[in-house]
Amino acid sequence: MARISFSCLCPASWHFTVPSVSLCFHQRLALLGLLLGTGVLLLVAITNLWHWKTGSQDWHLERYLARFRALEATDTKNPSLNYGVVVDCGSSGSRVFVYFWPPHNGNPHDLLDIRQMRDRNSQPVVKKIKPGISTLATTPDKASEYMRPLLNFAAAYVPKAKHKETPLYILCTAGMRLLPDWQQTAILEDLVRDVPLEFDFLFSESQAEVISGKQEGVYAWIGINFVLGRFDHKEEEGAVVSVTLAGQEEPLVRKRTVGILDMGGASLQIAYEVPTTTSFSSPQQEEAAKSLLADFNLGCDMQHTKHVYRVYVSTFLGFGGNFARQRYGEMVLNQTITRNRLRGEQIGANPEVPILDPCLPVGLEDVVEHGGQTLHLRGQGDWQTCAEQVRPLLAGDNRTTVALSNTYQAPIDFINSEFYGFSEFYYCTEDVLRLGGSYHMSTFTRAAQDYCSLSWSVLMQRFQDHLYSAHADLHRVKYQCFKSAWMHQVLHEGFHFPRDYAGLRTAQLVYDREVQWTLGAILFKTRFLPLRDIRQQSVHQPRSLWLRLSFVYNHYLFFVCILVVTLAIGLYLLRLRRIHHRQLHPAPLDLLWLAEVVPLPAQDPGS
């Protein structure tokens, strides 16, 4: 009987009989199906990766463009925008800021995208009046009248239909803190009583308050980190920090926040995150630390710990640049009077025999007056000596509430940290020395020494030739030598920053925006508002959670599918190997088949 052989596009050694024809065909079909399935999965995976990569690029682009859109005029015709108003009642005057934000995206881990409102000319919507509200201490019934110009200004920019849902916060700072409690209460009560009679803003008793220096520092810290995107934990790149939270065993790894240094004319402030729990050397130190450490949750849900922060905040009244110079002059005056009394001299009593001041440029003459006494100074221009002479000021005096030299300071990881220096830190490095930006102590001290050593006539000529910053005035040129020495001592002797520390950046604007503590205040005050948008989205979009599945879940699913396909292919190849093995050893089966189908010839009995 004839036997038919087919190769079926299989290997040359695989030659099967007629019953094997269909088996080879199914093998080919199954193999083709597996290959197609694998190809489809690979195509899905590549598409997924492409969308993820494109989405990541789009997200980076969106972040980049958002910085520029924040500088554009606000579209007040957009009905979906929300608004908020914050009044900063400072010591010298009050300012009103108007903020806006789009609806929350529905992710409970994200904060509101709050931005400062800008007018048609793309200028920030802000208005300032003078003097400060604390001047109404004896006439608190005029507080609402004092506030009227600011609120009228804000009301003109916020769409009328949005007034009733626009929160208003009136927050008072240093000037009001100096008043007795009963005078503070009288001013705030007048505002709470009369403001709602004239304005439709969302305003209650709890939204008019005198905030502490600790609160102000926390708000400033929130503001700068929000603008820098340090609260956005979707982006994994960049420096990170391990945070230990109370009640949690596993540390939380998230983006590293920045600390702030802010030196004004009268006060000095520092704020930074303390990511780990700290130990205290004594119960007294622990008690002191409680007033300087702020624990808060910036997220909209208190059960989520992604935005739980512990921030060290300390304010030093009397350590600002101008106040420190005043204290320095009084110190030199008292030392000179004591020395003259002991030696029977009259040095500094008149311009002919002045005291040589190392903190003034060479040849500059100045006068210090205090307690009816007058001291005449002449600049010596010795920056190194100046730095040594201002060091005792770190201990404070009877007018400063705290001493920089012995105040509890939470530990700083200088290896993995970053700080921004504002106000005097920026003016001192940029206005005259033109070194604003990244701070390097060696470069700064060299430039400061060179400046101090120049004669006053040369400095005046440079000032008249406009060789310094447009913000540099005569006062800056005159006291730059002292302020650079004071800043150096505060930074390296007071706060103990290493002399080779490279993580400090001095700035006035961040992404072309002036960062105010009021931005941090409204972020903190409105932190629960996203819950409203989240609930609304959960009602109208029940499947939104599925649509927001992250790439992490998708790539896990992809690898599971690949594993299943790989196992299927492996089992299939094992099956082929067994079939092939049987076909290479068909003798017993073929002999049995032949014995049954073709009778064997009879054999002789003798054989």
VENURNOR-V718807 format. One record per residue. N is the residue number from 1. PHI is phi in whole degrees, 0 to 359 (* if undefined). PSI is psi in degrees with one decimal (* if undefined). Layout:
n	phi	psi
N	PHI	PSI
N	PHI	PSI
This chain:
n	phi	psi
1	*	131.4
2	290	142.4
3	247	133.7
4	258	133.1
5	246	136.9
6	232	141.6
7	270	-31.0
8	56	29.0
9	61	21.4
10	269	179.2
11	302	153.5
12	300	-29.4
13	279	-7.3
14	267	95.4
15	241	116.7
16	248	158.5
17	277	-177.3
18	306	-43.1
19	298	-19.2
20	274	-6.4
21	296	-49.2
22	294	-34.5
23	297	-43.1
24	295	-37.0
25	295	-42.9
26	292	-35.6
27	299	-45.1
28	297	-41.5
29	294	-44.9
30	295	-42.8
31	298	-40.8
32	297	-40.3
33	296	-42.8
34	297	-42.4
35	297	-41.1
36	296	-42.1
37	298	-43.4
38	297	-41.5
39	298	-40.6
40	296	-45.6
41	299	-42.8
42	297	-39.6
43	296	-42.1
44	297	-42.7
45	297	-45.5
46	298	-41.8
47	297	-41.8
48	298	-46.3
49	299	-40.1
50	296	-44.9
51	295	-38.3
52	296	-45.4
53	296	-43.8
54	296	-40.9
55	296	-39.4
56	296	-43.0
57	296	-40.9
58	296	-36.8
59	293	-42.2
60	298	-42.6
61	296	-39.2
62	297	-42.8
63	298	-40.0
64	294	-44.8
65	289	-30.2
66	299	-32.5
67	296	-32.2
68	276	-35.1
69	294	-26.8
70	293	-16.8
71	262	-0.3
72	270	165.2
73	297	138.7
74	284	133.3
75	276	89.8
76	288	-8.6
77	276	-8.3
78	283	111.2
79	289	-13.8
80	275	-10.4
81	285	145.8
82	248	156.3
83	228	156.5
84	212	148.6
85	235	131.2
86	233	128.9
87	252	121.2
88	264	105.6
89	266	92.9
90	269	-174.7
91	285	-35.2
92	261	-13.7
93	179	177.9
94	235	143.9
95	230	143.2
96	250	135.2
97	239	138.1
98	247	127.8
99	241	160.1
100	215	161.3
101	201	146.5
102	284	171.3
103	302	149.1
104	295	146.8
105	282	-4.3
106	94	-8.3
107	272	115.4
108	296	-12.5
109	271	-8.5
110	260	147.1
111	270	167.7
112	295	143.8
113	271	75.2
114	275	132.6
115	226	155.6
116	283	134.3
117	292	145.4
118	231	144.2
119	279	-170.7
120	297	-25.8
121	268	12.9
122	65	24.1
123	264	145.5
124	301	139.5
125	276	97.8
126	209	144.1
127	220	138.4
128	237	140.6
129	232	156.3
130	233	154.6
131	278	-165.6
132	285	158.9
133	292	-18.9
134	294	-16.7
135	290	-9.5
136	267	21.3
137	303	-36.8
138	266	-9.6
139	229	62.5
140	295	-20.9
141	291	-8.9
142	261	9.4
143	296	-44.4
144	294	-34.5
145	293	-38.4
146	298	-38.0
147	280	-18.1
148	304	-46.7
149	301	-37.1
150	291	-42.9
151	286	-34.3
152	298	-39.9
153	298	-47.4
154	294	-40.3
155	296	-28.5
156	287	-23.8
157	264	-33.4
158	283	128.1
159	307	138.1
160	304	-39.0
161	293	-15.9
162	261	-3.8
163	301	-45.1
164	291	-17.5
165	249	11.0
166	263	112.8
167	289	141.9
168	242	128.8
169	237	125.3
170	249	107.5
171	242	123.2
172	253	144.8
173	242	-133.7
174	304	-43.9
175	302	-45.4
176	288	-30.0
177	295	-24.3
178	281	-14.2
179	277	155.1
180	298	156.3
181	301	-39.5
182	292	-31.5
183	286	-37.5
184	300	-46.4
185	298	-40.8
186	297	-41.8
187	293	-45.4
188	294	-37.9
189	296	-37.5
190	295	-39.5
191	294	-45.1
192	295	-33.1
193	281	-42.7
194	262	-30.4
195	300	-44.2
196	295	-18.5
197	287	-22.2
198	246	-24.6
199	234	145.9
200	267	11.4
201	296	155.9
202	285	103.2
203	215	129.2
204	224	178.7
205	299	-36.1
206	287	-10.0
207	261	8.6
208	235	114.4
209	206	162.3
210	260	113.6
211	272	152.0
212	280	167.8
213	296	-31.4
214	295	-45.1
215	298	-44.1
216	300	-40.3
217	294	-41.0
218	297	-42.9
219	296	-39.8
220	295	-40.1
221	295	-42.2
222	297	-43.4
223	300	-48.4
224	291	-39.1
225	289	-30.8
226	293	-45.3
227	296	-35.5
228	280	-5.1
229	77	21.5
230	281	-10.8
231	267	-2.4
232	269	102.0
233	268	6.7
234	289	-30.5
235	271	117.5
236	273	-15.6
237	282	164.2
238	95	178.5
239	290	141.6
240	234	168.1
241	218	146.8
242	267	123.8
243	247	130.2
244	258	117.4
245	257	148.4
246	295	133.4
247	85	1.1
248	239	132.6
249	280	-42.5
250	276	130.8
251	291	153.7
252	258	124.6
253	259	122.3
254	211	178.6
255	296	141.9
256	287	130.4
257	273	166.7
258	253	149.3
259	267	163.2
260	235	144.9
261	236	127.7
262	223	118.6
263	240	114.3
264	265	-157.6
265	283	-31.8
266	247	-30.2
267	229	164.4
268	231	142.3
269	218	144.8
270	222	140.8
271	210	135.1
272	199	157.8
273	283	140.8
274	249	95.9
275	286	-15.8
276	236	156.8
277	292	144.4
278	246	151.9
279	257	152.9
280	240	144.4
281	282	-19.7
282	203	159.6
283	299	-32.1
284	294	-40.5
285	293	-38.8
286	297	-39.5
287	293	-39.1
288	293	-34.6
289	290	-30.2
290	300	-33.8
291	280	-9.7
292	248	-8.1
293	251	130.4
294	243	121.6
295	253	127.2
296	205	159.0
297	247	115.8
298	274	-9.7
299	282	168.9
300	278	-14.3
301	236	119.8
302	293	-17.6
303	282	-21.0
304	273	132.3
305	256	10.9
306	294	-27.5
307	242	35.0
308	271	127.1
309	228	147.3
310	240	115.5
311	239	131.9
312	272	128.3
313	225	129.4
314	217	135.5
315	243	134.7
316	239	98.8
317	286	132.7
318	97	-0.5
319	252	11.2
320	289	167.7
321	299	-47.7
322	288	-42.5
323	295	-38.1
324	295	-38.3
325	295	-38.3
326	295	-43.7
327	296	-36.2
328	295	-44.6
329	299	-40.6
330	293	-37.2
331	297	-45.4
332	296	-38.1
333	297	-48.5
334	295	-40.5
335	296	-39.2
336	291	-42.2
337	298	-43.6
338	296	-43.9
339	293	-41.1
340	296	-37.1
341	293	-39.5
342	288	-34.6
343	261	-7.3
344	69	34.9
345	250	171.3
346	231	35.8
347	293	131.7
348	86	-4.4
349	286	-22.9
350	213	164.5
351	298	-22.1
352	287	-27.9
353	232	68.8
354	282	163.4
355	279	132.8
356	281	119.0
357	255	114.0
358	291	-13.2
359	266	5.9
360	244	148.2
361	303	155.7
362	301	124.6
363	89	-10.1
364	286	131.4
365	256	137.2
366	218	165.1
367	228	137.2
368	244	128.7
369	235	128.6
370	199	131.8
371	59	35.3
372	79	1.6
373	255	147.6
374	234	135.5
375	232	129.4
376	263	131.2
377	241	153.4
378	223	133.0
379	294	138.4
380	250	-24.4
381	68	38.4
382	249	96.0
383	295	-39.6
384	296	-43.7
385	294	-37.8
386	300	-45.3
387	299	-36.5
388	289	-34.9
389	285	-27.4
390	274	-9.3
391	300	-40.0
392	300	-19.7
393	292	-18.3
394	296	-22.5
395	281	-8.0
396	76	-171.9
397	212	-167.1
398	289	-9.0
399	263	-15.0
400	268	138.2
401	286	-29.0
402	221	162.9
403	250	132.4
404	292	-27.5
405	282	-21.3
406	229	17.4
407	278	139.4
408	301	132.2
409	232	123.4
410	296	146.3
411	298	145.2
412	242	130.9
413	276	90.2
414	292	-19.4
415	286	-36.9
416	236	69.1
417	209	164.1
418	211	137.4
419	229	149.7
420	243	131.5
421	253	125.6
422	245	172.7
423	56	-117.8
424	298	-29.8
425	298	-36.8
426	281	-47.9
427	300	-39.4
428	291	-29.6
429	267	-25.3
430	253	-45.9
431	303	-39.0
432	245	-45.4
433	279	-16.3
434	56	44.2
435	239	21.9
436	298	148.3
437	115	-136.6
438	295	130.4
439	263	129.8
440	230	118.6
441	302	-44.2
442	298	-43.3
443	294	-41.0
444	294	-48.0
445	295	-37.3
446	296	-44.0
447	293	-37.6
448	293	-41.3
449	297	-42.5
450	296	-40.0
451	295	-47.2
452	297	-31.2
453	283	-11.9
454	282	150.5
455	286	155.7
456	298	-35.3
457	296	-38.9
458	293	-43.1
459	296	-38.6
460	294	-38.7
461	295	-41.0
462	295	-37.9
463	295	-43.1
464	291	-26.5
465	274	4.9
466	60	41.5
467	274	-9.2
468	257	176.6
469	299	153.4
470	296	-22.0
471	276	-11.3
472	283	120.2
473	253	-176.9
474	296	-35.0
475	297	-40.3
476	296	-46.3
477	297	-35.6
478	288	-42.2
479	250	13.9
480	300	-39.4
481	299	-47.9
482	295	-46.5
483	293	-32.8
484	292	-38.0
485	292	-39.7
486	294	-43.9
487	299	-41.5
488	298	-44.1
489	292	-41.3
490	299	-45.4
491	290	-47.3
492	261	-28.0
493	259	-34.6
494	279	-55.2
495	267	-4.2
496	63	35.2
497	290	133.9
498	302	148.4
499	291	-19.8
500	257	18.2
501	293	130.3
502	243	11.8
503	262	9.0
504	260	134.1
505	230	125.3
506	268	139.4
507	205	155.9
508	248	-38.8
509	239	148.4
510	239	117.6
511	54	44.5
512	63	21.6
513	234	138.9
514	279	120.7
515	270	117.2
516	254	153.5
517	294	-19.8
518	296	-30.1
519	296	-44.8
520	296	-33.8
521	295	-46.6
522	288	-29.6
523	298	-43.3
524	288	-40.6
525	292	-31.3
526	256	18.4
527	295	-21.2
528	269	-8.5
529	297	-33.8
530	303	-24.6
531	302	-35.0
532	297	-47.1
533	292	-34.7
534	294	-42.7
535	295	-40.7
536	296	-41.4
537	291	-32.2
538	291	-25.9
539	279	-45.2
540	274	-22.1
541	228	74.1
542	295	-21.2
543	262	11.4
544	295	-29.2
545	297	-41.0
546	296	-37.9
547	290	-20.2
548	259	16.9
549	301	133.9
550	280	167.8
551	296	-25.1
552	301	-47.1
553	294	-39.6
554	297	-41.0
555	284	-26.1
556	296	-45.6
557	299	-39.4
558	299	-45.7
559	292	-32.1
560	296	-43.6
561	298	-43.6
562	298	-39.5
563	297	-42.8
564	297	-45.5
565	297	-40.7
566	297	-42.3
567	297	-40.3
568	297	-44.0
569	296	-41.0
570	298	-44.7
571	296	-38.0
572	295	-44.7
573	295	-36.2
574	297	-39.6
575	297	-43.4
576	300	-38.5
577	294	-40.1
578	295	-43.3
579	298	-43.9
580	298	-39.5
581	296	-40.5
582	295	-36.4
583	286	-26.2
584	283	-18.2
585	233	67.2
586	265	5.3
587	301	-52.1
588	301	-42.7
589	293	-41.3
590	294	-40.5
591	295	-40.1
592	297	-41.0
593	294	-39.7
594	291	-36.2
595	295	-33.1
596	278	-31.1
597	265	-42.9
598	245	109.2
599	298	139.9
600	281	146.4
601	295	146.7
602	293	141.5
603	257	149.2
604	295	145.0
605	298	-29.6
606	278	-12.8
607	277	*
